[in-house]
Amino acid sequence: MWNYIIGYVVTLVLGYLFAPKPQNAKPAGLSDVQAATAEVGREIPVLFGTRDLEGPNVVWYGHLKTKAIKVKGGKK
């Protein structure tokens, strides 16, 4: 049983010593965000299979319905 405990402690220490150290990364800014856009004249990519698009051009997005917000009150 002591062999297992000693082996566990040794592997824990070695794992801590050889683990990659994190780099100091700068915080993400607005230029790093790649959100979907809807621009006229921009190309529309044609993909086959499963892919990850970075900043796609949205052509159609479902049946969008809007509803006005009516707030009553303000006077007491």
PDB file of N, CA, C and O in Angstrom:
ATOM      1  N   MET A   1       0.818  -1.183   0.000  1.00  0.00           N
ATOM      2  CA  MET A   1       0.000   0.000   0.000  1.00  0.00           C
ATOM      3  C   MET A   1       0.868   1.256   0.000  1.00  0.00           C
ATOM      4  O   MET A   1       0.537   2.241  -0.659  1.00  0.00           O
ATOM      5  N   TRP A   2       1.961   1.221   0.728  1.00  0.00           N
ATOM      6  CA  TRP A   2       2.838   2.392   0.757  1.00  0.00           C
ATOM      7  C   TRP A   2       3.473   2.646  -0.615  1.00  0.00           C
ATOM      8  O   TRP A   2       3.777   3.787  -0.965  1.00  0.00           O
ATOM      9  N   ASN A   3       3.667   1.584  -1.376  1.00  0.00           N
ATOM     10  CA  ASN A   3       4.215   1.747  -2.716  1.00  0.00           C
ATOM     11  C   ASN A   3       3.291   2.599  -3.582  1.00  0.00           C
ATOM     12  O   ASN A   3       3.761   3.446  -4.342  1.00  0.00           O
ATOM     13  N   TYR A   4       1.991   2.382  -3.472  1.00  0.00           N
ATOM     14  CA  TYR A   4       1.028   3.154  -4.247  1.00  0.00           C
ATOM     15  C   TYR A   4       1.009   4.618  -3.821  1.00  0.00           C
ATOM     16  O   TYR A   4       0.916   5.510  -4.665  1.00  0.00           O
ATOM     17  N   ILE A   5       1.095   4.861  -2.551  1.00  0.00           N
ATOM     18  CA  ILE A   5       1.083   6.248  -2.050  1.00  0.00           C
ATOM     19  C   ILE A   5       2.341   6.980  -2.502  1.00  0.00           C
ATOM     20  O   ILE A   5       2.261   8.123  -2.954  1.00  0.00           O
ATOM     21  N   ILE A   6       3.495   6.341  -2.387  1.00  0.00           N
ATOM     22  CA  ILE A   6       4.749   6.961  -2.817  1.00  0.00           C
ATOM     23  C   ILE A   6       4.739   7.189  -4.325  1.00  0.00           C
ATOM     24  O   ILE A   6       5.167   8.242  -4.796  1.00  0.00           O
ATOM     25  N   GLY A   7       4.253   6.210  -5.083  1.00  0.00           N
ATOM     26  CA  GLY A   7       4.162   6.369  -6.534  1.00  0.00           C
ATOM     27  C   GLY A   7       3.224   7.501  -6.917  1.00  0.00           C
ATOM     28  O   GLY A   7       3.507   8.239  -7.861  1.00  0.00           O
ATOM     29  N   TYR A   8       2.114   7.654  -6.206  1.00  0.00           N
ATOM     30  CA  TYR A   8       1.171   8.730  -6.467  1.00  0.00           C
ATOM     31  C   TYR A   8       1.817  10.091  -6.212  1.00  0.00           C
ATOM     32  O   TYR A   8       1.683  11.005  -7.027  1.00  0.00           O
ATOM     33  N   VAL A   9       2.509  10.228  -5.097  1.00  0.00           N
ATOM     34  CA  VAL A   9       3.155  11.502  -4.756  1.00  0.00           C
ATOM     35  C   VAL A   9       4.250  11.832  -5.768  1.00  0.00           C
ATOM     36  O   VAL A   9       4.381  12.986  -6.176  1.00  0.00           O
ATOM     37  N   VAL A  10       5.030  10.849  -6.175  1.00  0.00           N
ATOM     38  CA  VAL A  10       6.104  11.079  -7.146  1.00  0.00           C
ATOM     39  C   VAL A  10       5.522  11.532  -8.476  1.00  0.00           C
ATOM     40  O   VAL A  10       6.009  12.503  -9.057  1.00  0.00           O
ATOM     41  N   THR A  11       4.489  10.852  -8.975  1.00  0.00           N
ATOM     42  CA  THR A  11       3.895  11.251 -10.250  1.00  0.00           C
ATOM     43  C   THR A  11       3.204  12.608 -10.146  1.00  0.00           C
ATOM     44  O   THR A  11       3.176  13.356 -11.124  1.00  0.00           O
ATOM     45  N   LEU A  12       2.654  12.936  -8.998  1.00  0.00           N
ATOM     46  CA  LEU A  12       2.033  14.244  -8.803  1.00  0.00           C
ATOM     47  C   LEU A  12       3.077  15.350  -8.871  1.00  0.00           C
ATOM     48  O   LEU A  12       2.845  16.379  -9.506  1.00  0.00           O
ATOM     49  N   VAL A  13       4.219  15.153  -8.228  1.00  0.00           N
ATOM     50  CA  VAL A  13       5.291  16.154  -8.244  1.00  0.00           C
ATOM     51  C   VAL A  13       5.881  16.278  -9.652  1.00  0.00           C
ATOM     52  O   VAL A  13       6.120  17.393 -10.117  1.00  0.00           O
ATOM     53  N   LEU A  14       6.120  15.159 -10.335  1.00  0.00           N
ATOM     54  CA  LEU A  14       6.654  15.206 -11.695  1.00  0.00           C
ATOM     55  C   LEU A  14       5.671  15.868 -12.662  1.00  0.00           C
ATOM     56  O   LEU A  14       6.083  16.615 -13.549  1.00  0.00           O
ATOM     57  N   GLY A  15       4.394  15.601 -12.497  1.00  0.00           N
ATOM     58  CA  GLY A  15       3.390  16.243 -13.339  1.00  0.00           C
ATOM     59  C   GLY A  15       3.358  17.745 -13.139  1.00  0.00           C
ATOM     60  O   GLY A  15       3.188  18.495 -14.100  1.00  0.00           O
ATOM     61  N   TYR A  16       3.519  18.190 -11.910  1.00  0.00           N
ATOM     62  CA  TYR A  16       3.560  19.636 -11.626  1.00  0.00           C
ATOM     63  C   TYR A  16       4.812  20.281 -12.205  1.00  0.00           C
ATOM     64  O   TYR A  16       4.742  21.388 -12.740  1.00  0.00           O
ATOM     65  N   LEU A  17       5.952  19.612 -12.110  1.00  0.00           N
ATOM     66  CA  LEU A  17       7.209  20.175 -12.599  1.00  0.00           C
ATOM     67  C   LEU A  17       7.262  20.257 -14.127  1.00  0.00           C
ATOM     68  O   LEU A  17       7.811  21.214 -14.673  1.00  0.00           O
ATOM     69  N   PHE A  18       6.697  19.268 -14.819  1.00  0.00           N
ATOM     70  CA  PHE A  18       6.780  19.220 -16.280  1.00  0.00           C
ATOM     71  C   PHE A  18       5.549  19.781 -16.981  1.00  0.00           C
ATOM     72  O   PHE A  18       5.467  19.727 -18.208  1.00  0.00           O
ATOM     73  N   ALA A  19       4.611  20.307 -16.244  1.00  0.00           N
ATOM     74  CA  ALA A  19       3.411  20.895 -16.865  1.00  0.00           C
ATOM     75  C   ALA A  19       3.783  22.192 -17.584  1.00  0.00           C
ATOM     76  O   ALA A  19       4.615  22.950 -17.088  1.00  0.00           O
ATOM     77  N   PRO A  20       3.174  22.460 -18.755  1.00  0.00           N
ATOM     78  CA  PRO A  20       3.485  23.709 -19.466  1.00  0.00           C
ATOM     79  C   PRO A  20       3.009  24.917 -18.676  1.00  0.00           C
ATOM     80  O   PRO A  20       1.918  24.910 -18.106  1.00  0.00           O
ATOM     81  N   LYS A  21       3.823  25.933 -18.647  1.00  0.00           N
ATOM     82  CA  LYS A  21       3.486  27.154 -17.917  1.00  0.00           C
ATOM     83  C   LYS A  21       2.633  28.057 -18.800  1.00  0.00           C
ATOM     84  O   LYS A  21       2.950  28.214 -19.979  1.00  0.00           O
ATOM     85  N   PRO A  22       1.567  28.655 -18.282  1.00  0.00           N
ATOM     86  CA  PRO A  22       0.711  29.515 -19.100  1.00  0.00           C
ATOM     87  C   PRO A  22       1.418  30.814 -19.476  1.00  0.00           C
ATOM     88  O   PRO A  22       2.175  31.378 -18.686  1.00  0.00           O
ATOM     89  N   GLN A  23       1.154  31.278 -20.706  1.00  0.00           N
ATOM     90  CA  GLN A  23       1.718  32.536 -21.183  1.00  0.00           C
ATOM     91  C   GLN A  23       0.814  33.683 -20.736  1.00  0.00           C
ATOM     92  O   GLN A  23      -0.385  33.492 -20.528  1.00  0.00           O
ATOM     93  N   ASN A  24       1.389  34.865 -20.590  1.00  0.00           N
ATOM     94  CA  ASN A  24       0.595  36.039 -20.259  1.00  0.00           C
ATOM     95  C   ASN A  24      -0.050  36.546 -21.539  1.00  0.00           C
ATOM     96  O   ASN A  24       0.604  37.188 -22.361  1.00  0.00           O
ATOM     97  N   ALA A  25      -1.327  36.256 -21.703  1.00  0.00           N
ATOM     98  CA  ALA A  25      -2.044  36.646 -22.908  1.00  0.00           C
ATOM     99  C   ALA A  25      -2.759  37.975 -22.679  1.00  0.00           C
ATOM    100  O   ALA A  25      -3.255  38.252 -21.587  1.00  0.00           O
ATOM    101  N   LYS A  26      -2.801  38.791 -23.737  1.00  0.00           N
ATOM    102  CA  LYS A  26      -3.511  40.060 -23.628  1.00  0.00           C
ATOM    103  C   LYS A  26      -5.007  39.785 -23.718  1.00  0.00           C
ATOM    104  O   LYS A  26      -5.415  38.821 -24.366  1.00  0.00           O
ATOM    105  N   PRO A  27      -5.828  40.611 -23.083  1.00  0.00           N
ATOM    106  CA  PRO A  27      -7.273  40.400 -23.154  1.00  0.00           C
ATOM    107  C   PRO A  27      -7.791  40.640 -24.573  1.00  0.00           C
ATOM    108  O   PRO A  27      -7.234  41.442 -25.323  1.00  0.00           O
ATOM    109  N   ALA A  28      -8.854  39.939 -24.921  1.00  0.00           N
ATOM    110  CA  ALA A  28      -9.419  40.055 -26.263  1.00  0.00           C
ATOM    111  C   ALA A  28     -10.074  41.417 -26.447  1.00  0.00           C
ATOM    112  O   ALA A  28     -10.754  41.914 -25.549  1.00  0.00           O
ATOM    113  N   GLY A  29      -9.868  42.012 -27.606  1.00  0.00           N
ATOM    114  CA  GLY A  29     -10.475  43.295 -27.939  1.00  0.00           C
ATOM    115  C   GLY A  29     -11.587  43.105 -28.951  1.00  0.00           C
ATOM    116  O   GLY A  29     -11.905  41.975 -29.322  1.00  0.00           O
ATOM    117  N   LEU A  30     -12.175  44.188 -29.395  1.00  0.00           N
ATOM    118  CA  LEU A  30     -13.259  44.109 -30.358  1.00  0.00           C
ATOM    119  C   LEU A  30     -12.792  43.585 -31.707  1.00  0.00           C
ATOM    120  O   LEU A  30     -13.571  42.977 -32.440  1.00  0.00           O
ATOM    121  N   SER A  31     -11.534  43.814 -32.039  1.00  0.00           N
ATOM    122  CA  SER A  31     -11.030  43.329 -33.322  1.00  0.00           C
ATOM    123  C   SER A  31     -10.845  41.812 -33.333  1.00  0.00           C
ATOM    124  O   SER A  31     -10.727  41.220 -34.406  1.00  0.00           O
ATOM    125  N   ASP A  32     -10.818  41.175 -32.170  1.00  0.00           N
ATOM    126  CA  ASP A  32     -10.645  39.729 -32.090  1.00  0.00           C
ATOM    127  C   ASP A  32     -11.954  38.965 -32.233  1.00  0.00           C
ATOM    128  O   ASP A  32     -11.941  37.754 -32.449  1.00  0.00           O
ATOM    129  N   VAL A  33     -13.075  39.651 -32.115  1.00  0.00           N
ATOM    130  CA  VAL A  33     -14.383  39.005 -32.211  1.00  0.00           C
ATOM    131  C   VAL A  33     -14.735  38.823 -33.684  1.00  0.00           C
ATOM    132  O   VAL A  33     -14.662  39.769 -34.468  1.00  0.00           O
ATOM    133  N   GLN A  34     -15.114  37.617 -34.048  1.00  0.00           N
ATOM    134  CA  GLN A  34     -15.498  37.333 -35.420  1.00  0.00           C
ATOM    135  C   GLN A  34     -16.957  36.895 -35.440  1.00  0.00           C
ATOM    136  O   GLN A  34     -17.259  35.703 -35.479  1.00  0.00           O
ATOM    137  N   ALA A  35     -17.858  37.875 -35.412  1.00  0.00           N
ATOM    138  CA  ALA A  35     -19.275  37.590 -35.409  1.00  0.00           C
ATOM    139  C   ALA A  35     -19.785  37.515 -36.844  1.00  0.00           C
ATOM    140  O   ALA A  35     -19.149  38.000 -37.779  1.00  0.00           O
ATOM    141  N   ALA A  36     -20.938  36.899 -36.985  1.00  0.00           N
ATOM    142  CA  ALA A  36     -21.554  36.800 -38.310  1.00  0.00           C
ATOM    143  C   ALA A  36     -21.989  38.185 -38.782  1.00  0.00           C
ATOM    144  O   ALA A  36     -22.462  38.999 -37.989  1.00  0.00           O
ATOM    145  N   THR A  37     -21.823  38.444 -40.083  1.00  0.00           N
ATOM    146  CA  THR A  37     -22.200  39.727 -40.664  1.00  0.00           C
ATOM    147  C   THR A  37     -23.176  39.500 -41.811  1.00  0.00           C
ATOM    148  O   THR A  37     -23.365  38.370 -42.263  1.00  0.00           O
ATOM    149  N   ALA A  38     -23.783  40.565 -42.270  1.00  0.00           N
ATOM    150  CA  ALA A  38     -24.667  40.520 -43.434  1.00  0.00           C
ATOM    151  C   ALA A  38     -24.298  41.695 -44.320  1.00  0.00           C
ATOM    152  O   ALA A  38     -24.865  42.778 -44.176  1.00  0.00           O
ATOM    153  N   GLU A  39     -23.367  41.502 -45.225  1.00  0.00           N
ATOM    154  CA  GLU A  39     -22.871  42.564 -46.095  1.00  0.00           C
ATOM    155  C   GLU A  39     -23.209  42.248 -47.547  1.00  0.00           C
ATOM    156  O   GLU A  39     -23.086  41.105 -47.986  1.00  0.00           O
ATOM    157  N   VAL A  40     -23.629  43.251 -48.278  1.00  0.00           N
ATOM    158  CA  VAL A  40     -23.921  43.094 -49.697  1.00  0.00           C
ATOM    159  C   VAL A  40     -22.600  43.011 -50.458  1.00  0.00           C
ATOM    160  O   VAL A  40     -21.685  43.796 -50.208  1.00  0.00           O
ATOM    161  N   GLY A  41     -22.501  42.071 -51.376  1.00  0.00           N
ATOM    162  CA  GLY A  41     -21.314  41.953 -52.190  1.00  0.00           C
ATOM    163  C   GLY A  41     -20.238  41.047 -51.622  1.00  0.00           C
ATOM    164  O   GLY A  41     -19.271  40.727 -52.315  1.00  0.00           O
ATOM    165  N   ARG A  42     -20.387  40.636 -50.389  1.00  0.00           N
ATOM    166  CA  ARG A  42     -19.393  39.733 -49.792  1.00  0.00           C
ATOM    167  C   ARG A  42     -19.670  38.307 -50.246  1.00  0.00           C
ATOM    168  O   ARG A  42     -20.826  37.902 -50.362  1.00  0.00           O
ATOM    169  N   GLU A  43     -18.619  37.553 -50.500  1.00  0.00           N
ATOM    170  CA  GLU A  43     -18.785  36.201 -51.007  1.00  0.00           C
ATOM    171  C   GLU A  43     -19.459  35.302 -49.968  1.00  0.00           C
ATOM    172  O   GLU A  43     -19.335  35.509 -48.761  1.00  0.00           O
ATOM    173  N   ILE A  44     -20.169  34.307 -50.475  1.00  0.00           N
ATOM    174  CA  ILE A  44     -20.851  33.329 -49.631  1.00  0.00           C
ATOM    175  C   ILE A  44     -20.102  32.013 -49.777  1.00  0.00           C
ATOM    176  O   ILE A  44     -20.083  31.448 -50.870  1.00  0.00           O
ATOM    177  N   PRO A  45     -19.484  31.506 -48.714  1.00  0.00           N
ATOM    178  CA  PRO A  45     -18.715  30.266 -48.838  1.00  0.00           C
ATOM    179  C   PRO A  45     -19.630  29.056 -49.010  1.00  0.00           C
ATOM    180  O   PRO A  45     -20.694  28.982 -48.396  1.00  0.00           O
ATOM    181  N   VAL A  46     -19.213  28.120 -49.839  1.00  0.00           N
ATOM    182  CA  VAL A  46     -19.924  26.858 -50.028  1.00  0.00           C
ATOM    183  C   VAL A  46     -19.065  25.780 -49.386  1.00  0.00           C
ATOM    184  O   VAL A  46     -17.915  25.574 -49.772  1.00  0.00           O
ATOM    185  N   LEU A  47     -19.634  25.098 -48.405  1.00  0.00           N
ATOM    186  CA  LEU A  47     -18.886  24.097 -47.657  1.00  0.00           C
ATOM    187  C   LEU A  47     -19.549  22.733 -47.780  1.00  0.00           C
ATOM    188  O   LEU A  47     -20.770  22.636 -47.904  1.00  0.00           O
ATOM    189  N   PHE A  48     -18.756  21.704 -47.745  1.00  0.00           N
ATOM    190  CA  PHE A  48     -19.250  20.342 -47.745  1.00  0.00           C
ATOM    191  C   PHE A  48     -18.717  19.666 -46.489  1.00  0.00           C
ATOM    192  O   PHE A  48     -17.525  19.744 -46.192  1.00  0.00           O
ATOM    193  N   GLY A  49     -19.597  19.007 -45.759  1.00  0.00           N
ATOM    194  CA  GLY A  49     -19.182  18.333 -44.534  1.00  0.00           C
ATOM    195  C   GLY A  49     -19.307  19.251 -43.340  1.00  0.00           C
ATOM    196  O   GLY A  49     -20.035  20.243 -43.388  1.00  0.00           O
ATOM    197  N   THR A  50     -18.615  18.935 -42.283  1.00  0.00           N
ATOM    198  CA  THR A  50     -18.650  19.710 -41.054  1.00  0.00           C
ATOM    199  C   THR A  50     -17.424  20.605 -40.999  1.00  0.00           C
ATOM    200  O   THR A  50     -16.292  20.122 -41.029  1.00  0.00           O
ATOM    201  N   ARG A  51     -17.649  21.897 -40.920  1.00  0.00           N
ATOM    202  CA  ARG A  51     -16.559  22.879 -40.898  1.00  0.00           C
ATOM    203  C   ARG A  51     -16.856  23.938 -39.855  1.00  0.00           C
ATOM    204  O   ARG A  51     -17.993  24.067 -39.400  1.00  0.00           O
ATOM    205  N   ASP A  52     -15.844  24.692 -39.477  1.00  0.00           N
ATOM    206  CA  ASP A  52     -15.976  25.803 -38.552  1.00  0.00           C
ATOM    207  C   ASP A  52     -15.670  27.087 -39.313  1.00  0.00           C
ATOM    208  O   ASP A  52     -14.543  27.302 -39.759  1.00  0.00           O
ATOM    209  N   LEU A  53     -16.683  27.939 -39.458  1.00  0.00           N
ATOM    210  CA  LEU A  53     -16.506  29.196 -40.178  1.00  0.00           C
ATOM    211  C   LEU A  53     -16.125  30.296 -39.209  1.00  0.00           C
ATOM    212  O   LEU A  53     -16.671  30.380 -38.108  1.00  0.00           O
ATOM    213  N   GLU A  54     -15.197  31.132 -39.613  1.00  0.00           N
ATOM    214  CA  GLU A  54     -14.816  32.279 -38.801  1.00  0.00           C
ATOM    215  C   GLU A  54     -15.391  33.529 -39.452  1.00  0.00           C
ATOM    216  O   GLU A  54     -14.940  33.938 -40.522  1.00  0.00           O
ATOM    217  N   GLY A  55     -16.382  34.136 -38.810  1.00  0.00           N
ATOM    218  CA  GLY A  55     -17.003  35.352 -39.325  1.00  0.00           C
ATOM    219  C   GLY A  55     -17.771  35.134 -40.607  1.00  0.00           C
ATOM    220  O   GLY A  55     -17.459  35.769 -41.614  1.00  0.00           O
ATOM    221  N   PRO A  56     -18.781  34.245 -40.613  1.00  0.00           N
ATOM    222  CA  PRO A  56     -19.504  33.978 -41.851  1.00  0.00           C
ATOM    223  C   PRO A  56     -20.396  35.143 -42.264  1.00  0.00           C
ATOM    224  O   PRO A  56     -20.711  36.014 -41.453  1.00  0.00           O
ATOM    225  N   ASN A  57     -20.795  35.151 -43.517  1.00  0.00           N
ATOM    226  CA  ASN A  57     -21.715  36.147 -44.045  1.00  0.00           C
ATOM    227  C   ASN A  57     -23.104  35.531 -44.010  1.00  0.00           C
ATOM    228  O   ASN A  57     -23.362  34.553 -44.711  1.00  0.00           O
ATOM    229  N   VAL A  58     -24.002  36.087 -43.208  1.00  0.00           N
ATOM    230  CA  VAL A  58     -25.340  35.547 -43.027  1.00  0.00           C
ATOM    231  C   VAL A  58     -26.224  36.072 -44.148  1.00  0.00           C
ATOM    232  O   VAL A  58     -26.333  37.284 -44.336  1.00  0.00           O
ATOM    233  N   VAL A  59     -26.855  35.174 -44.893  1.00  0.00           N
ATOM    234  CA  VAL A  59     -27.731  35.556 -45.992  1.00  0.00           C
ATOM    235  C   VAL A  59     -29.179  35.557 -45.530  1.00  0.00           C
ATOM    236  O   VAL A  59     -29.941  36.456 -45.887  1.00  0.00           O
ATOM    237  N   TRP A  60     -29.572  34.557 -44.737  1.00  0.00           N
ATOM    238  CA  TRP A  60     -30.953  34.444 -44.289  1.00  0.00           C
ATOM    239  C   TRP A  60     -30.932  33.836 -42.895  1.00  0.00           C
ATOM    240  O   TRP A  60     -30.182  32.895 -42.635  1.00  0.00           O
ATOM    241  N   TYR A  61     -31.748  34.367 -42.004  1.00  0.00           N
ATOM    242  CA  TYR A  61     -31.752  33.887 -40.631  1.00  0.00           C
ATOM    243  C   TYR A  61     -33.186  33.694 -40.162  1.00  0.00           C
ATOM    244  O   TYR A  61     -33.697  34.510 -39.395  1.00  0.00           O
ATOM    245  N   GLY A  62     -33.838  32.638 -40.606  1.00  0.00           N
ATOM    246  CA  GLY A  62     -35.156  32.255 -40.125  1.00  0.00           C
ATOM    247  C   GLY A  62     -36.218  33.321 -40.329  1.00  0.00           C
ATOM    248  O   GLY A  62     -36.002  34.311 -41.028  1.00  0.00           O
ATOM    249  N   HIS A  63     -37.358  33.102 -39.714  1.00  0.00           N
ATOM    250  CA  HIS A  63     -38.476  34.041 -39.770  1.00  0.00           C
ATOM    251  C   HIS A  63     -38.362  34.983 -38.582  1.00  0.00           C
ATOM    252  O   HIS A  63     -38.843  34.685 -37.489  1.00  0.00           O
ATOM    253  N   LEU A  64     -37.730  36.103 -38.807  1.00  0.00           N
ATOM    254  CA  LEU A  64     -37.511  37.063 -37.740  1.00  0.00           C
ATOM    255  C   LEU A  64     -38.788  37.855 -37.494  1.00  0.00           C
ATOM    256  O   LEU A  64     -39.327  38.472 -38.412  1.00  0.00           O
ATOM    257  N   LYS A  65     -39.264  37.837 -36.275  1.00  0.00           N
ATOM    258  CA  LYS A  65     -40.450  38.598 -35.899  1.00  0.00           C
ATOM    259  C   LYS A  65     -40.066  39.547 -34.773  1.00  0.00           C
ATOM    260  O   LYS A  65     -39.352  39.173 -33.842  1.00  0.00           O
ATOM    261  N   THR A  66     -40.540  40.751 -34.871  1.00  0.00           N
ATOM    262  CA  THR A  66     -40.280  41.732 -33.817  1.00  0.00           C
ATOM    263  C   THR A  66     -41.582  42.101 -33.152  1.00  0.00           C
ATOM    264  O   THR A  66     -42.648  42.029 -33.762  1.00  0.00           O
ATOM    265  N   LYS A  67     -41.492  42.497 -31.901  1.00  0.00           N
ATOM    266  CA  LYS A  67     -42.661  42.891 -31.131  1.00  0.00           C
ATOM    267  C   LYS A  67     -42.273  44.137 -30.341  1.00  0.00           C
ATOM    268  O   LYS A  67     -41.264  44.156 -29.637  1.00  0.00           O
ATOM    269  N   ALA A  68     -43.087  45.165 -30.472  1.00  0.00           N
ATOM    270  CA  ALA A  68     -42.812  46.422 -29.765  1.00  0.00           C
ATOM    271  C   ALA A  68     -43.000  46.206 -28.268  1.00  0.00           C
ATOM    272  O   ALA A  68     -43.905  45.490 -27.841  1.00  0.00           O
ATOM    273  N   ILE A  69     -42.143  46.828 -27.487  1.00  0.00           N
ATOM    274  CA  ILE A  69     -42.237  46.769 -26.039  1.00  0.00           C
ATOM    275  C   ILE A  69     -43.066  47.951 -25.569  1.00  0.00           C
ATOM    276  O   ILE A  69     -42.702  49.106 -25.792  1.00  0.00           O
ATOM    277  N   LYS A  70     -44.173  47.656 -24.922  1.00  0.00           N
ATOM    278  CA  LYS A  70     -45.053  48.694 -24.411  1.00  0.00           C
ATOM    279  C   LYS A  70     -44.954  48.705 -22.891  1.00  0.00           C
ATOM    280  O   LYS A  70     -45.284  47.724 -22.225  1.00  0.00           O
ATOM    281  N   VAL A  71     -44.503  49.811 -22.365  1.00  0.00           N
ATOM    282  CA  VAL A  71     -44.334  49.921 -20.914  1.00  0.00           C
ATOM    283  C   VAL A  71     -45.367  50.919 -20.402  1.00  0.00           C
ATOM    284  O   VAL A  71     -45.439  52.056 -20.867  1.00  0.00           O
ATOM    285  N   LYS A  72     -46.146  50.478 -19.456  1.00  0.00           N
ATOM    286  CA  LYS A  72     -47.131  51.370 -18.838  1.00  0.00           C
ATOM    287  C   LYS A  72     -46.558  51.851 -17.527  1.00  0.00           C
ATOM    288  O   LYS A  72     -45.800  51.141 -16.865  1.00  0.00           O
ATOM    289  N   GLY A  73     -46.926  53.061 -17.159  1.00  0.00           N
ATOM    290  CA  GLY A  73     -46.485  53.568 -15.878  1.00  0.00           C
ATOM    291  C   GLY A  73     -45.633  54.812 -16.051  1.00  0.00           C
ATOM    292  O   GLY A  73     -45.701  55.495 -17.073  1.00  0.00           O
ATOM    293  N   GLY A  74     -44.864  55.084 -15.076  1.00  0.00           N
ATOM    294  CA  GLY A  74     -44.032  56.264 -15.095  1.00  0.00           C
ATOM    295  C   GLY A  74     -44.537  57.314 -14.116  1.00  0.00           C
ATOM    296  O   GLY A  74     -43.756  58.033 -13.492  1.00  0.00           O
ATOM    297  N   LYS A  75     -45.857  57.389 -13.996  1.00  0.00           N
ATOM    298  CA  LYS A  75     -46.464  58.319 -13.034  1.00  0.00           C
ATOM    299  C   LYS A  75     -46.990  57.532 -11.854  1.00  0.00           C
ATOM    300  O   LYS A  75     -47.488  56.415 -11.995  1.00  0.00           O
ATOM    301  N   LYS A  76     -46.870  58.134 -10.700  1.00  0.00           N
ATOM    302  CA  LYS A  76     -47.375  57.440  -9.505  1.00  0.00           C
ATOM    303  C   LYS A  76     -48.528  58.180  -8.907  1.00  0.00           C
ATOM    304  O   LYS A  76     -49.082  57.747  -7.897  1.00  0.00           O
TER     305      LYS A  76
END
